[in-house]
Amino acid sequence: MLLFSMRGLVREDGWSDGSLKVSFWGTNIGLFIIFIGTLLPIGILQVLDNIKYGFWHARSDEFWFQDTIQLLGQIRALPDLLIILGAGRILLFMVKAITRLKQAEVKSGERFD
């Protein structure tokens, strides 16, 4: 909604589809890698641990401090970086766009409905 609203307010020289594409793909690829690379494997390991030892063990520190779980948690930093870069790119885009707004077309004394 924000981008849809901004599109009508920003001059052509302030709009960059390239920045938006980088932001979109960076954020979504980062989220996909987090899901496939960390959340899904940890979830599967937790379900298997739950079946083998019980719910209490799957939620305990003993489970979370296993080497495999710790490694998957550290690997998560890479897709997090993609998401941060994607969000940073859209932030820079918005700052650039706000500095290049169209002039108001309502003249003095004219009604604005």
DSSP file (Angstrom, degrees, kcal/mol; ACC not computed):
  #  RESIDUE AA STRUCTURE BP1 BP2  ACC     N-H-->O    O-->H-N    N-H-->O    O-->H-N    TCO  KAPPA ALPHA  PHI   PSI    X-CA   Y-CA   Z-CA
    1    1 A M     >        0   0    0      0, 0.0     4,-2.5     0, 0.0     5,-0.2   0.000 360.0 360.0 360.0 -38.5    0.0    0.0    0.0
    2    2 A L  H  >  +     0   0    0      1,-0.2     4,-2.6     2,-0.2     5,-0.2   0.939 360.0  44.0 -61.5 -46.9    2.8    2.3    0.8
    3    3 A L  H  > S+     0   0    0      2,-0.2     4,-2.0     1,-0.2    -1,-0.2   0.888 111.6  53.9 -66.9 -38.3    4.4    1.9   -2.6
    4    4 A F  H  > S+     0   0    0      1,-0.2     4,-0.7     2,-0.2    -1,-0.2   0.915 113.0  43.6 -60.4 -43.2    1.1    2.2   -4.4
    5    5 A S  H >< S+     0   0    0     -4,-2.5     3,-0.6     1,-0.2     4,-0.5   0.902 113.2  51.0 -68.3 -42.0    0.4    5.5   -2.6
    6    6 A M  H >X S+     0   0    0     -4,-2.6     4,-1.5     1,-0.2     3,-1.2   0.818  96.0  70.9 -67.0 -30.1    4.0    6.8   -3.2
    7    7 A R  H 3< S+     0   0    0     -4,-2.0    -1,-0.2     1,-0.3     3,-0.2   0.869 101.0  45.0 -57.5 -38.3    3.8    6.1   -6.9
    8    8 A G  T << S+     0   0    0     -4,-0.7    -1,-0.3    -3,-0.6    -2,-0.2   0.632 114.8  48.7 -79.8 -13.2    1.3    8.9   -7.5
    9    9 A L  T <4 S+     0   0    0     -3,-1.2    93,-3.2    -4,-0.5     2,-0.4   0.623  96.4  79.4 -99.8 -15.9    3.3   11.3   -5.3
   10   10 A V  B  < S-A  101   0A   0     -4,-1.5    91,-0.2    91,-0.3    88,-0.1  -0.758  76.6-120.6-104.7 139.5    6.8   10.9   -6.7
   11   11 A R    >   -     0   0    0     89,-2.6     3,-1.3    -2,-0.4     4,-0.3  -0.254  33.8-106.0 -65.6 162.0    8.3   12.4   -9.9
   12   12 A E  G >  S+     0   0    0      1,-0.3     3,-1.3     2,-0.2    -1,-0.1   0.864 119.4  57.0 -59.4 -38.4    9.6   10.0  -12.5
   13   13 A D  G 3  S+     0   0    0      1,-0.2    -1,-0.3    87,-0.0    -2,-0.0   0.629 105.4  52.8 -71.9 -10.6   13.3   10.8  -11.7
   14   14 A G  G <  S+     0   0    0     -3,-1.3     2,-0.5    86,-0.2    -1,-0.2   0.434  92.0  86.7-100.8  -0.5   12.6    9.8   -8.0
   15   15 A W    <   -     0   0    0     -3,-1.3     2,-0.5    -4,-0.3    78,-0.0  -0.885  52.5-178.3-106.6 126.0   11.2    6.4   -8.9
   16   16 A S     >  -     0   0    0     -2,-0.5     4,-1.5     1,-0.1     3,-0.2  -0.914  15.4-175.0-127.9 105.2   13.6    3.4   -9.3
   17   17 A D  H  > S+     0   0    0     -2,-0.5     4,-2.4     1,-0.2     5,-0.2   0.834  87.0  62.9 -64.4 -30.9   12.1    0.0  -10.2
   18   18 A G  H  > S+     0   0    0      1,-0.2     4,-2.3     2,-0.2    -1,-0.2   0.915 102.4  47.8 -60.9 -44.6   15.6   -1.4   -9.8
   19   19 A S  H  > S+     0   0    0      1,-0.2     4,-2.3     2,-0.2    -1,-0.2   0.893 112.4  49.7 -63.2 -39.5   15.8   -0.6   -6.2
   20   20 A L  H  X S+     0   0    0     -4,-1.5     4,-2.8     2,-0.2    -2,-0.2   0.879 109.6  51.0 -68.5 -37.0   12.4   -2.0   -5.5
   21   21 A K  H  X S+     0   0    0     -4,-2.4     4,-2.8     2,-0.2     5,-0.3   0.928 111.1  47.9 -64.9 -44.5   13.3   -5.3   -7.4
   22   22 A V  H  X S+     0   0    0     -4,-2.3     4,-2.5     1,-0.2     5,-0.2   0.919 114.3  47.4 -61.6 -43.1   16.5   -5.7   -5.3
   23   23 A S  H  X S+     0   0    0     -4,-2.3     4,-2.3    -5,-0.2     5,-0.3   0.935 113.9  46.7 -63.4 -47.4   14.5   -5.0   -2.1
   24   24 A F  H  X S+     0   0    0     -4,-2.8     4,-2.5     1,-0.2     5,-0.2   0.952 117.9  40.3 -60.6 -52.2   11.7   -7.4   -3.0
   25   25 A W  H  X S+     0   0    0     -4,-2.8     4,-2.7     1,-0.2     5,-0.3   0.883 114.4  52.6 -70.1 -37.9   14.0  -10.3   -4.1
   26   26 A G  H  X S+     0   0    0     -4,-2.5     4,-1.9    -5,-0.3    -1,-0.2   0.934 113.9  43.1 -61.3 -45.9   16.5   -9.8   -1.3
   27   27 A T  H  X S+     0   0    0     -4,-2.3     4,-2.2    -5,-0.2    -2,-0.2   0.936 118.2  43.6 -66.0 -47.3   13.8   -9.9    1.4
   28   28 A N  H  X S+     0   0    0     -4,-2.5     4,-2.3    -5,-0.3    -2,-0.2   0.884 114.1  48.7 -71.0 -38.2   11.9  -12.8   -0.1
   29   29 A I  H  X S+     0   0    0     -4,-2.7     4,-2.6    -5,-0.2    -1,-0.2   0.908 111.6  51.8 -66.0 -40.2   14.9  -14.9   -0.9
   30   30 A G  H  X S+     0   0    0     -4,-1.9     4,-2.2    -5,-0.3    -2,-0.2   0.920 110.8  47.1 -60.3 -44.5   16.2  -14.3    2.6
   31   31 A L  H  X S+     0   0    0     -4,-2.2     4,-2.2     2,-0.2    -2,-0.2   0.897 112.1  50.5 -64.1 -40.3   12.8  -15.4    4.1
   32   32 A F  H  X S+     0   0    0     -4,-2.3     4,-2.9     2,-0.2     5,-0.3   0.917 110.9  48.2 -63.9 -43.8   12.8  -18.5    1.9
   33   33 A I  H  X S+     0   0    0     -4,-2.6     4,-3.1     1,-0.2     5,-0.4   0.887 109.8  53.0 -66.1 -38.2   16.4  -19.5    2.9
   34   34 A I  H  X>S+     0   0    0     -4,-2.2     5,-2.6    -5,-0.2     4,-1.9   0.936 113.4  44.2 -59.7 -45.0   15.5  -19.0    6.6
   35   35 A F  I  <>S+     0   0    0     -4,-2.2     5,-2.8     3,-0.2    -2,-0.2   0.960 122.9  34.5 -65.2 -51.5   12.5  -21.3    6.2
   36   36 A I  I  <5S+     0   0    0     -4,-2.9    -2,-0.2     1,-0.2    -3,-0.2   0.884 125.5  40.3 -72.1 -39.4   14.3  -24.0    4.2
   37   37 A G  I  <5S+     0   0    0     -4,-3.1    -3,-0.2    -5,-0.3    -2,-0.2   0.746 134.2   1.0 -87.6 -24.5   17.7  -23.7    5.8
   38   38 A T  I  X5S+     0   0    0     -4,-1.9     4,-2.4    -5,-0.4     5,-0.3   0.682 123.0  49.1-130.2 -53.9   16.9  -23.2    9.5
   39   39 A L  I  ><S+     0   0    0     -5,-2.6     4,-2.3     1,-0.2    -4,-0.2   0.928 114.4  44.3 -64.6 -46.2   13.2  -23.2   10.6
   40   40 A L  H  ><S+     0   0    0     -5,-2.8     4,-2.6    -6,-0.3     5,-0.2   0.947 116.1  45.3 -65.8 -49.1   12.2  -26.4    8.7
   41   41 A P  H  > S+     0   0    0      0, 0.0     4,-2.6     0, 0.0     5,-0.2   0.920 115.7  46.8 -61.8 -41.3   15.2  -28.5    9.7
   42   42 A I  H  X S+     0   0    0     -4,-2.4     4,-2.4     2,-0.2    -2,-0.2   0.904 112.4  51.3 -66.0 -39.3   15.0  -27.4   13.4
   43   43 A G  H  X S+     0   0    0     -4,-2.3     4,-2.3    -5,-0.3    -1,-0.2   0.913 111.0  47.2 -62.5 -42.8   11.3  -28.0   13.4
   44   44 A I  H  X S+     0   0    0     -4,-2.6     4,-2.5     2,-0.2    -2,-0.2   0.930 113.0  48.7 -64.5 -44.8   11.8  -31.5   12.0
   45   45 A L  H  X S+     0   0    0     -4,-2.6     4,-2.3     1,-0.2    -2,-0.2   0.880 111.3  51.0 -61.7 -37.0   14.5  -32.2   14.5
   46   46 A Q  H  X S+     0   0    0     -4,-2.4     4,-2.3     2,-0.2    -1,-0.2   0.891 109.7  49.1 -69.5 -38.7   12.3  -30.9   17.3
   47   47 A V  H  X S+     0   0    0     -4,-2.3     4,-2.4     2,-0.2    -2,-0.2   0.929 112.4  48.2 -64.3 -44.3    9.4  -33.2   16.3
   48   48 A L  H  X S+     0   0    0     -4,-2.5     4,-2.2     1,-0.2    -2,-0.2   0.900 112.7  48.5 -62.9 -40.2   11.7  -36.2   16.1
   49   49 A D  H  X>S+     0   0    0     -4,-2.3     4,-3.2     2,-0.2     5,-0.9   0.882 109.9  53.1 -65.1 -38.4   13.1  -35.3   19.6
   50   50 A N  H  X5S+     0   0    0     -4,-2.3     4,-1.1     3,-0.2    -2,-0.2   0.908 110.7  46.4 -63.1 -42.8    9.6  -34.9   20.9
   51   51 A I  H  <5S+     0   0    0     -4,-2.4    -2,-0.2     1,-0.2    -1,-0.2   0.902 119.5  40.3 -65.9 -41.1    8.6  -38.4   19.6
   52   52 A K  H  <5S+     0   0    0     -4,-2.2    -2,-0.2    -5,-0.2    -3,-0.2   0.923 136.0  10.5 -76.6 -45.8   11.7  -40.0   21.0
   53   53 A Y  H  <5S-     0   0    0     -4,-3.2    -3,-0.2     1,-0.2    -2,-0.2   0.631 107.8-103.1-113.2 -18.8   12.1  -38.2   24.4
   54   54 A G     X< -     0   0    0     -4,-1.1     4,-1.6    -5,-0.9     3,-0.5  -0.348  39.2 -70.7 111.2 164.2    8.9  -36.3   25.0
   55   55 A F  H  > S+     0   0    0      1,-0.2     4,-1.1     2,-0.2    -1,-0.1   0.871 124.4  60.6 -61.8 -39.7    7.7  -32.7   24.8
   56   56 A W  H  4 S+     0   0    0      1,-0.2     3,-0.3     2,-0.2    -1,-0.2   0.873 107.0  46.0 -58.3 -38.6    9.7  -31.6   27.8
   57   57 A H  H >4 S+     0   0    0     -3,-0.5     3,-1.2     1,-0.2     6,-0.5   0.876 106.3  57.7 -74.1 -37.2   13.0  -32.6   26.2
   58   58 A A  H 3< S+     0   0    0     -4,-1.6    -1,-0.2     1,-0.3    -2,-0.2   0.717 113.5  40.9 -66.5 -19.5   12.2  -31.0   22.8
   59   59 A R  T 3< S+     0   0    0     -4,-1.1    -1,-0.3    -3,-0.3    -2,-0.2   0.369  98.4 103.2-105.2   2.2   11.7  -27.6   24.7
   60   60 A S  S <> S-     0   0    0     -3,-1.2     4,-1.8    -4,-0.2     3,-0.4  -0.329  83.1-112.3 -86.5 166.5   14.7  -28.0   27.1
   61   61 A D  H  > S+     0   0    0      1,-0.2     4,-2.2     2,-0.2    -1,-0.1   0.815 114.4  66.5 -62.8 -31.4   18.1  -26.4   27.0
   62   62 A E  H  4 S+     0   0    0      1,-0.2    -1,-0.2     2,-0.2    -4,-0.1   0.890 105.2  42.5 -59.8 -39.3   19.6  -29.8   26.3
   63   63 A F  H >4 S+     0   0    0     -6,-0.5     3,-1.5    -3,-0.4     6,-0.3   0.946 115.2  48.5 -69.6 -48.3   17.9  -29.8   22.9
   64   64 A W  H 3< S+     0   0    0     -4,-1.8    -2,-0.2     1,-0.3    -1,-0.2   0.727 108.1  54.5 -69.8 -22.3   18.6  -26.2   22.0
   65   65 A F  T 3< S+     0   0    0     -4,-2.2    -1,-0.3    -5,-0.1    -2,-0.1   0.234  77.2 123.0 -98.7  15.2   22.3  -26.4   22.9
   66   66 A Q  S <> S-     0   0    0     -3,-1.5     4,-2.4     1,-0.1     5,-0.2  -0.443  73.6-117.9 -67.0 150.1   23.1  -29.4   20.6
   67   67 A D  H  > S+     0   0    0      1,-0.2     4,-2.5     2,-0.2     5,-0.2   0.884 112.7  52.3 -59.2 -40.8   25.8  -28.7   18.1
   68   68 A T  H  > S+     0   0    0      2,-0.2     4,-2.4     1,-0.2    -1,-0.2   0.927 111.4  45.5 -62.9 -45.9   23.5  -29.2   15.1
   69   69 A I  H  > S+     0   0    0     -6,-0.3     4,-2.1     1,-0.2    -1,-0.2   0.902 113.1  50.4 -66.2 -41.0   20.9  -26.8   16.4
   70   70 A Q  H  X S+     0   0    0     -4,-2.4     4,-1.9     2,-0.2    -1,-0.2   0.903 110.5  50.0 -63.3 -41.4   23.6  -24.2   17.3
   71   71 A L  H  X S+     0   0    0     -4,-2.5     4,-2.5     2,-0.2    -2,-0.2   0.927 110.3  49.3 -63.4 -45.2   25.1  -24.5   13.8
   72   72 A L  H  X S+     0   0    0     -4,-2.4     4,-1.1     1,-0.2    -1,-0.2   0.873 110.2  52.4 -62.4 -36.1   21.7  -24.0   12.2
   73   73 A G  H  < S+     0   0    0     -4,-2.1     4,-0.2     1,-0.2    -1,-0.2   0.869 110.9  46.5 -66.2 -36.8   21.1  -21.0   14.4
   74   74 A Q  H >< S+     0   0    0     -4,-1.9     3,-1.5     1,-0.2     4,-0.3   0.862 106.9  57.4 -73.5 -35.8   24.4  -19.5   13.3
   75   75 A I  H >< S+     0   0    0     -4,-2.5     3,-1.6     1,-0.3    -1,-0.2   0.797  91.5  73.6 -63.1 -26.8   23.8  -20.2    9.7
   76   76 A R  T 3X S+     0   0    0     -4,-1.1     4,-1.9     1,-0.3    -1,-0.3   0.714  77.9  76.4 -61.5 -19.8   20.6  -18.2   10.0
   77   77 A A  H <> S+     0   0    0     -3,-1.5     4,-1.8    -4,-0.2    -1,-0.3   0.831  87.8  59.7 -61.6 -31.6   22.7  -15.0   10.1
   78   78 A L  H <> S+     0   0    0     -3,-1.6     4,-1.4    -4,-0.3    -1,-0.2   0.959 108.7  39.3 -66.6 -51.9   23.3  -15.2    6.3
   79   79 A P  H  > S+     0   0    0      0, 0.0     4,-2.1     0, 0.0    -1,-0.2   0.844 111.8  59.9 -67.3 -29.0   19.6  -15.0    5.2
   80   80 A D  H  X S+     0   0    0     -4,-1.9     4,-2.4     1,-0.2    -2,-0.2   0.899 102.4  53.3 -60.0 -38.7   19.0  -12.4    8.0
   81   81 A L  H  X S+     0   0    0     -4,-1.8     4,-2.6     2,-0.2    -1,-0.2   0.892 105.9  52.6 -63.5 -40.2   21.6  -10.3    6.3
   82   82 A L  H  X S+     0   0    0     -4,-1.4     4,-2.4     2,-0.2    -1,-0.2   0.911 110.3  48.1 -60.6 -42.4   19.7  -10.6    3.0
   83   83 A I  H  X S+     0   0    0     -4,-2.1     4,-2.6     2,-0.2    -2,-0.2   0.912 111.4  49.8 -65.4 -42.2   16.6   -9.4    4.7
   84   84 A I  H  X S+     0   0    0     -4,-2.4     4,-2.6     2,-0.2    -2,-0.2   0.913 111.7  48.5 -63.1 -42.7   18.4   -6.5    6.3
   85   85 A L  H  X S+     0   0    0     -4,-2.6     4,-2.2     2,-0.2    -2,-0.2   0.902 111.9  49.6 -64.5 -40.4   19.9   -5.4    3.0
   86   86 A G  H  X S+     0   0    0     -4,-2.4     4,-1.8     2,-0.2    -2,-0.2   0.914 113.4  45.4 -63.6 -43.0   16.5   -5.7    1.3
   87   87 A A  H  X S+     0   0    0     -4,-2.6     4,-1.9     1,-0.2    -2,-0.2   0.879 112.3  51.9 -68.1 -37.9   14.9   -3.6    4.0
   88   88 A G  H  X S+     0   0    0     -4,-2.6     4,-2.5    -5,-0.2    -2,-0.2   0.873 107.0  53.9 -64.6 -36.8   17.7   -1.1    3.9
   89   89 A R  H  X S+     0   0    0     -4,-2.2     4,-2.2     1,-0.2    -2,-0.2   0.902 109.4  46.4 -65.6 -41.3   17.3   -0.8    0.1
   90   90 A I  H  X S+     0   0    0     -4,-1.8     4,-2.4     2,-0.2    -1,-0.2   0.852 110.6  54.2 -70.9 -31.7   13.6    0.1    0.4
   91   91 A L  H  X S+     0   0    0     -4,-1.9     4,-2.3     2,-0.2    -2,-0.2   0.935 110.2  46.0 -64.0 -46.0   14.5    2.6    3.2
   92   92 A L  H  X S+     0   0    0     -4,-2.5     4,-2.5     1,-0.2    -2,-0.2   0.897 111.4  53.3 -62.6 -39.7   17.0    4.3    0.9
   93   93 A F  H  X S+     0   0    0     -4,-2.2     4,-2.7     1,-0.2    -2,-0.2   0.925 109.4  48.2 -59.4 -45.2   14.4    4.3   -1.9
   94   94 A M  H  X S+     0   0    0     -4,-2.4     4,-2.6     2,-0.2    -2,-0.2   0.889 110.5  50.5 -66.1 -39.3   11.8    5.9    0.3
   95   95 A V  H  X S+     0   0    0     -4,-2.3     4,-1.3     2,-0.2    -1,-0.2   0.933 113.7  45.7 -62.7 -44.8   14.2    8.6    1.5
   96   96 A K  H  < S+     0   0    0     -4,-2.5     4,-0.3     1,-0.2    -2,-0.2   0.909 113.6  49.8 -63.1 -42.3   15.2    9.3   -2.2
   97   97 A A  H >< S+     0   0    0     -4,-2.7     3,-1.4     1,-0.2   -86,-0.2   0.888 106.1  55.1 -66.3 -39.4   11.5    9.3   -3.2
   98   98 A I  H >< S+     0   0    0     -4,-2.6     3,-0.7     1,-0.3    -1,-0.2   0.830 105.0  54.0 -64.8 -30.4   10.4   11.7   -0.4
   99   99 A T  T 3< S+     0   0    0     -4,-1.3    -1,-0.3     1,-0.2    -2,-0.2   0.552 109.4  50.5 -79.5  -5.4   13.0   14.2   -1.6
  100  100 A R  T <  S+     0   0    0     -3,-1.4   -89,-2.6    -4,-0.3   -86,-0.2  -0.288  76.6 152.7-126.6  48.0   11.5   14.1   -5.1
  101  101 A L  B <   -A   10   0A   0     -3,-0.7   -91,-0.3   -91,-0.2     2,-0.1  -0.448  48.2-105.7 -76.8 151.1    7.8   14.6   -4.6
  102  102 A K        -     0   0    0    -93,-3.2     2,-0.2    -2,-0.1    -1,-0.1  -0.370  40.1-101.6 -69.7 154.2    5.6   16.2   -7.2
  103  103 A Q        -     0   0    0      1,-0.1    -1,-0.1    -2,-0.1     2,-0.1  -0.494  43.1 -97.5 -74.3 148.2    4.4   19.7   -6.8
  104  104 A A        -     0   0    0     -2,-0.2    -1,-0.1     1,-0.1    -3,-0.0  -0.417  26.8-156.6 -65.5 140.9    0.9   20.2   -5.5
  105  105 A E        +     0   0    0     -2,-0.1     2,-0.6     2,-0.1    -1,-0.1   0.294  59.8 106.4-104.1   8.8   -1.6   21.0   -8.4
  106  106 A V        -     0   0    0      4,-0.0     2,-0.1     6,-0.0     3,-0.1  -0.793  61.6-146.3 -91.0 123.8   -4.2   22.7   -6.2
  107  107 A K    >   -     0   0    0     -2,-0.6     3,-1.9     1,-0.1    -2,-0.1  -0.454  32.7 -77.9 -88.3 162.5   -4.1   26.5   -6.9
  108  108 A S  T 3  S+     0   0    0      1,-0.3    -1,-0.1    -2,-0.1     3,-0.1  -0.344 118.4  12.4 -59.8 131.8   -4.9   29.2   -4.3
  109  109 A G  T 3  S+     0   0    0      1,-0.3    -1,-0.3    -3,-0.1     2,-0.2   0.280  97.6 125.9  84.3 -10.5   -8.6   29.5   -3.7
  110  110 A E    <   -     0   0    0     -3,-1.9    -1,-0.3     1,-0.1     2,-0.2  -0.582  64.2-115.9 -82.1 142.3   -9.4   26.3   -5.5
  111  111 A R        -     0   0    0     -2,-0.2     2,-0.6    -3,-0.1    -4,-0.1  -0.540  19.7-152.7 -77.1 141.6  -11.4   23.7   -3.7
  112  112 A F              0   0    0     -2,-0.2    -1,-0.0     1,-0.1    -6,-0.0  -0.916 360.0 360.0-116.7 103.4   -9.7   20.4   -3.0
  113  113 A D              0   0    0     -2,-0.6    -1,-0.1     0, 0.0    -2,-0.0   0.392 360.0 360.0-108.1 360.0  -12.3   17.6   -2.8
